[in-house]
């Protein structure tokens, strides 16, 4: 079974988030950091469910995934604004999240157009 590019990218995002969180202060690691990790894992989970779901219910999983992506984006922005972690790593991860968002949007659009 092949893995979709958006799932591979989200996996890369998760690895980057784990690295960012592990290098943040203990104060943030177990609160905002754990929450950010969970949001990205939930995003990954919904994408996998959408991949394997029958066509009529794929959109529901993708909409949930979109919500998790937006939540993760906001939490990452909070990391940046509070200067919790390395700015360069955060910017790189934000770019990957934006790309995943574009892929997710394209997938949703393809379901509506079909």
N, C-alpha and C positions, 0 to 999 in steps of 0.2 A: 504494500500500500504506500503510495507516494505521499509526501508531505507538501502541502501548499506553500508557496512563497510567503504568504502573510503569516502562516504559522511559524515558519522558520525565522522570519524577522522578529516575531513576537518572542520567540525563544531567545534570540540574541538580545532583545530588549530586557528580558528577565535577567539574563546573565549580567548585563550592564547595571541594572538596578541593584542586584545583589552586591556588586562591587562598590557602588556608590554608598549603599547603606552600611556595608561592613567597614567603610572608612570614615563614617560619620561619628559624631560624639555619641557616647552611650546614652545620653539624655534623649536623643532623637532616634536612635537605632531601634528601640523597642516600642516606640509610639508611632510617629509618622513613617519611619522606615519600614516597620512591619506592615503598616497599613498600605503603603505604596507597593510593597512586594505582593500583598494579597490582591490588590487591584489588578496587577499585571498577570498574576496566576489565574484570576477569574476571567480576564480577557482571553487568555490562552485556552482555558477550559471551554468557554463559549464558542470560540473559533473551531475547536476540535469537534464540539457537538454539532455545529452548523455543517461542518464538512461531512459528517456521518449521518445527518438527519435526512429524512425524505424531503423532496423539494418543497412541498406545501408548508413545511414548518421551518425551513432554513432561515427565512427572514426574521422570525422571532428571536432565534439565537443570535443572529447578526446585529439586531437592534440592542440586545442585552450587551453584546460585545462592544458595541459603539458607546454605550453608557459607561462601561468599565474603562474604555480607552480615554474618554473625556475626564473621568475621575482621576485616572493615573496621570494624565497631563496636568491637571490642576495641582495634584500633590507634588509632582516634580517641579512645577513652577514655584510652589511654596519652599521647596528645598533651595531653589535659587535665590528667592527673595530674602529668606532668612539666613543666607550664606552658610548653609549647613554642610555643603560638600563642594568638591572641586567644580568650578564653573564650566570648564572645558568638557568634562565628562557629562555634566548635566545637559549642556547644549547638544552634544553628540547624541545623547539619548532622546532628547526632545525631537531632534531631526528624524530619528528612527521611528518615534511614535507618530510623527506627522506622516511619514511614508506609510506606516501601517494603516493610518486613518484613510489615506487615499486609496490604498488597496481594498480596505473594508468597504469604503463608499462605492468603489467600482463593482465589487461583488454584489452589494445590495442593489445597485442600479441594474446589473445584469439580470437579477431575479425579477425586477419589476418590468423590464423590457421584454422578457421572454414570454 
